[in-house]
C-alpha cells in the first residue's frame, strides 16, 4: 500500500483552483490517497458519484491542500480501523429479538349454574343495556336484595337495567351476565374480590369478604 512518501502532488495550488481541474478528478485522487478518517471528517467517504454531487469545488480544493499539509494519507492500519468501526456500529444497532408476550387469560372469579336456558344465541356485549330480575343471597341463604315479584324489599318490581362492562355493577355481574343468553336464568356464585371485597356493603348487610349468590334472569338486551 502506498505511504505518504509515495504520494506526489499532481497539481499546484493554482492548477487545482482553475477550471481545468474538475471536482471528479480531485475526488478520485482524494479517495485513492487520503485516509478514511480524513475523508470521513470532510464528508467525502462513500460512492464517488455521491461525493461529487454533494460537495462543491471549494470543499475539494480545501481538502486537497489539507491532505498534504496534514499528511493524512492512507496508512497500513487504515483498513483495520475502518473494519473495527464498522464492527462497533453493527454491535450498537443490533436489536435483540422480541419475545412474544403471551396473554394469560384471567380465571373467572365466579361460578355459573344454568337454571333455565335462554335462546343460546343472543349474548349481551360490552356497552349493551341488560335488563335483569335478580335475588341476592349470602352463603347462608339470607336474602339481602331482590327486585322479583316475590321480593319484599323492592316495591316497584321492575327489572334492573344497567350498561354491561362499564362498572355500573360489581364485576361478577359484568362478567357473568355476558356469559348468559336472552331469557336465560342462572345462579352466579361470586367470590369476594369480584363482589364487594373487604369493605363489604354494610347498608345492605353484606359483610366483609362475603361470597355472594345471585339468581339472575336476563329478560332484555338493548
C-alpha positions, 0 to 999 in steps of 0.5 A, a space after each residue: 500500500 502506498 505511504 505518504 512518501 509515495 504520494 506526489 502532488 499532481 497539481 499546484 495550488 493554482 492548477 487545482 483552483 482553475 477550471 481545468 481541474 474538475 471536482 471528479 478528478 480531485 475526488 478520485 485522487 482524494 479517495 485513492 490517497 487520503 485516509 478514511 478518517 480524513 475523508 470521513 471528517 470532510 464528508 467525502 467517504 462513500 460512492 464517488 458519484 455521491 461525493 461529487 454531487 454533494 460537495 462543491 469545488 471549494 470543499 475539494 480544493 480545501 481538502 486537497 491542500 489539507 491532505 498534504 499539509 496534514 499528511 493524512 494519507 492512507 496508512 497500513 492500519 487504515 483498513 483495520 480501523 475502518 473494519 473495527 468501526 464498522 464492527 462497533 456500529 453493527 454491535 450498537 444497532 443490533 436489536 435483540 429479538 422480541 419475545 412474544 408476550 403471551 396473554 394469560 387469560 384471567 380465571 373467572 372469579 365466579 361460578 355459573 349454574 344454568 337454571 333455565 336456558 335462554 335462546 343460546 344465541 343472543 349474548 349481551 356485549 360490552 356497552 349493551 343495556 341488560 335488563 335483569 330480575 335478580 335475588 341476592 343471597 349470602 352463603 347462608 341463604 339470607 336474602 339481602 336484595 331482590 327486585 322479583 315479584 316475590 321480593 319484599 324489599 323492592 316495591 316497584 318490581 321492575 327489572 334492573 337495567 344497567 350498561 354491561 362492562 362499564 362498572 355500573 355493577 360489581 364485576 361478577 355481574 359484568 362478567 357473568 351476565 355476558 356469559 348468559 343468553 336472552 331469557 336465560 336464568 342462572 345462579 352466579 356464585 361470586 367470590 369476594 374480590 369480584 363482589 364487594 371485597 373487604 369493605 363489604 356493603 354494610 347498608 345492605 348487610 353484606 359483610 366483609 369478604 362475603 361470597 355472594 349468590 345471585 339468581 339472575 334472569 336476563 329478560 332484555 338486551 338493548 
